[in-house]
Amino acid sequence: MVPLKRRKVNCSVTSDSSGDRTSKFPGVVIYLLERKMGASRRAFLTRLGRGKGFNIEYSLSCSITHIVSENNYGEEVRTWLDLQTGGQGREGGEGRTARPGSVHLLDIVWYTESMHAGIPVIILDRHRLQEREKPGLELAVVSVPSYACQRHTPLLHHNITLTDALSILADNAELGENEGRGVAFRRAAALLKSLPQEVRGAEQLRGLPCLGEHSLRVIKEVLEDGVSHEVETTTHSEQFKAMKALTGIFGVGAKTADRWFREGIHTPSDLQRSGHTLNRAQRAGLQYYDELNLPVTKSEAVAIGQIVESAVHAVLPGAEITLIGGFRRGKQTGHDVDFLITHPDEGREEGLMPKVVSWLEAQGFLLYQKTTGNSYLESKEGPARPASNMDRFERCFSIFRLSTDNEGRENQTGRENQTGRENQTGREIQTGREIQTGREIQTGREIQTGREIQTGREIQTGREIQTGREIQKGREIQTGDGPQTYSPTLTNTDPHTHSDSPHPLPQTLVVVGDHAQKVSWVLGHSQCSGPRSWRAVRVDLVVSPYSQFAFALLGWTGSKLFERELRRWAVHEKAMTLSSHALYDRKRTQYLRASSEEEIFAHLGLEYIPPCDRNA
């Protein structure tokens, strides 16, 4: 059995005692067992009984004569009673426990019949708790490794009810910045995910690692009652709900959310009304809050990948782009999309990110972006202990503007437009020269420089063109092709430039079929009179040197706990230091190179775990 704290039975008269109430039946003192009954139903039945003159105690004491339970077997109640009383022994008679005064263990049927009769009815066999033959539970017959990086943890597993409960408690601990407590719950959940069968009783978990007393208590409660009181209390807590809502804002961490909560801000709407000064990321996060908290599908991730591929290949032909994160582990949805970019010729990737970002901004794909440079330096003495687990790659945290209709998505990916011509984001631009309708344009003269050659015409800055239809200052100019849906290119690419800035974002006429809509670009997104044809998606772009690619791929694939366990294994079992940049052997005082994830696992003395089994 899982050890639980034993309560001392109070044999004195408590404040809840019957001595303060008039009882019609002084020889009958009833205790309603909340287990599987629930607190609200217990309170209702208590009021009902007391209203009819029954003596109903709320605390377990030596004066109790009848214990009434619902949906419990006799053995379950006797086990529960032993835990409360310290196992003071049992009487041989069925349904009784040897205590000061015999106690009847009764089903709720006896209680409801007594309420109906208005008196305690005679106890019959059908009123006593039933016994059951408990099926033999499989105990752990093999030892489970202590480290999550030693175990295969699939995405779909057998114990989702238990792991969901533990994950909620982990979330709550992390929101309270109690990292150690959060990790303990995560490790317990990861172990349950790796088990090859469903856990039906706490006995199956005997001797397994990573299961602390607190986690075991929660698991046992869920197995017996279907829910955990602690988890239910947590999910209904105003602070937990507020912290989840506020940290769901892009750019807001637990410390900031906690400060706002203490100021009385509980929702994004409260924050919007508060007048707080927000940084650029938080303004974007608040603006696109609803969309950024919607799941991103695998098909949306693939569509974004095509855009990123076009952008990267436009400025660095031969570069390699890999979808990483949860999608690489087999997930079909996620909260954001991550891409790892590298080039086989080491050094050519340097300074790539600003060029990619400029391309994406020129095409109107970015609603927000923040780019950081590569700050990693490899020391001969080995890596110093980092201030955090964040790596130091060149990267871009962004919010993408992704078309939600198939036609727009095809246009965005840059493969082919409706007239059959190669799009500007496509192939020839990779060579440094763009060939379009028989004319040559040098690569310094792109859209953002203010000049564009298309269909044999020269268009000055401030004039937009889409597949033969030109739009200028509200006028529609037909140039030969049929009407097309137009996605405007932003003149000002900062989504947080206000309308009173030196370069206000323009209003323009958008042709959709044979109709026109006026679009006002405010803080980077359109406020159309009709349904919007795009959504905001969080996208992280990471650039890695080719020599570090295997380590970056391993580090950015996840899960977060799996990576944490890899680093812990490296330090404690192998005297090594692992990061998303390198693996360093402290005994041999040298870096261990690797060109694949398999080689890294081999250096660590671990069985290779494929991405689909890293869902710890």
Steps between C-alpha positions, in 0.01 A plus 500: 500500500606859447586653839273788590505725801282354772252720674458477873141409581348755732320322783395822666191697411584739217336829411307302242378252758141402552505648846415837349194366314181323597499139377194279481720188493785542753623144452569556128796723403559507124813590302461552123816398313590765242713258295328455160195686638640846450496801732185667366289183512628423848402849618152460351443158663630635832249785495224258403579264788536770761172650387330170580656479847792266422837555663744549209865560594740677264813377680600139557492427875459213747130578535420398140270196476414499127731581208306548177673500161406505134653292218756338732571137584546383858874439466552851361327663796680279753834592341406868512390466863827330595694790350298749705524310828852362481377142449367438852386148410181348364216295628428181314140587422424613147456871455641593844828638623627443853502848653351650814148393407421291193455687173258395228640547147191568292402581145321824414182293447458465879530877541247589231250243632545642850440852372184383327377321813600783733673251734811279482377186322607152606834405345461214253766314304422704189586816694852384584787583269559233238828316463671435170765271369781735403669392177868433527694809403816465298795624697803650332693195386788691345692790635423837336803724438524809718580747221235595245770504230543123552132426438279489191216746564243500217257781427200274564513308827279307743478732801377837372261561793785467749750701297251781439447535876874513568557744213250746648686493832829545310357801316386651828842449660679656203263798498595548864867477397549184704715326240601203716142410583398537135782273382399234756146488361632498141731207574216302659276569199779404258546165672126425471509590130774243441318205663379233255166449676228693680549550873190371680633493855777662700649153559619497139729793571685340789876540466489729196722812494399866465182461708518718809256484790297795371469361147403156635232655718349678199520184286330288767222754546431514125499119477253469789279807457541585133625848593752663730370754749825695471479511120134607512582774749789618283303518175222698671744738668468861384876543519570193285247607237634855497863389477421264211315777317770763554797276417308407185584850376805487274788672678363459855676274753400374843657790695320766299172307510527461878560873545198582285286249688589668830391829345158352423560419132361153428431495125639649177195729497592626848851568374372688197291726725776549757706747301824313574795581278580185303808412302481425129466123545224537760306742281510249215412216738199688632386602153507145363420325829207287382674374187832429670319284755334289231678175407719511190434200275760291321370622162542861613853421617579349158358808324716729713795274424452559129506875557813476714666277241428754227638781714818315596571372149443848359797632698709183553465225239580153628399570859317223688179562698363249754168507685583435866324503839187300572416451132825307454394277791176413321256756637220609270447832680720738695508847652769628263717391207880469519749471213872425507705643214856411400730481196749224410770762435578613854515877528255576221217502757654796685281811484222304329216592734477876426481423129226241549306737724529782245365270230208388716419857602509617140246232412273599791538171689618638834273667754777508761865394515795522734838379376806416709852422378717195569695553824646150543875473556671163540756511781795260505442452873148380432168680527433710808182431691234698309274747679204320341427206273438733204746448216681782325415445135399773259123496518178683430192493721211600278127510443411391149209615288374174347225485240211281611361431152655256257529753217680751717719231648613386156588859415688539828716194454651654194474202268289614208243773439171460318635623168749215490802722546763442766435716806761752608569294811591199293786346313696749289549749783725242668766553236525871577305607193130499448368434150141606447313553172823529309662769715793486737503656847815518713470380859549840659173616351234314689160614616635658816735728300202658333521371144344191349486379140195290426312428174728747320402802713686705754312574822626768741500461880150531644338318210414132538439239232350151506477276194425772253271716712651821633360685800607855575347742750159340477496478119469170321703464180438200278823385334395193312429213740192408697436612857695328774498496877762749611708472816650848552871540558560726800698814431576522874600157624489579873160373616512727802546832323201717588300699250657824622852377422711663226415210266136408561375174358281572199139427432456324170233338289507121495351318203325176599328349199287781358464676834720738694561533872675784677771376733640714779838369610524567871788349698564260217166328449198572289164602636276402211128539479482137390655177633878505525681256273809451716604415855793581725741216585807495724810395305858462627788487253839374616825507298770248590852451363524165324750361755246560778192391305463153658513650851255775405265247342507285814453797732213658305307177442409462870311423702618751759524231769674255264768762429533578869550131575763470224699782659458347847618161371802660334607677821428234762568179309766599244675808642410685180328826416233497229339802335332582170846605377740225610589204722806540724676214681634641828714194576680511165473882480387495139196562285334196346391574144188352341333529162175326604278448803595131499865593557408720796304217665799270439739749664267506802481121518124503440273301272384723215145623563323617182313834509157331517600343834633817665162622628596489868 
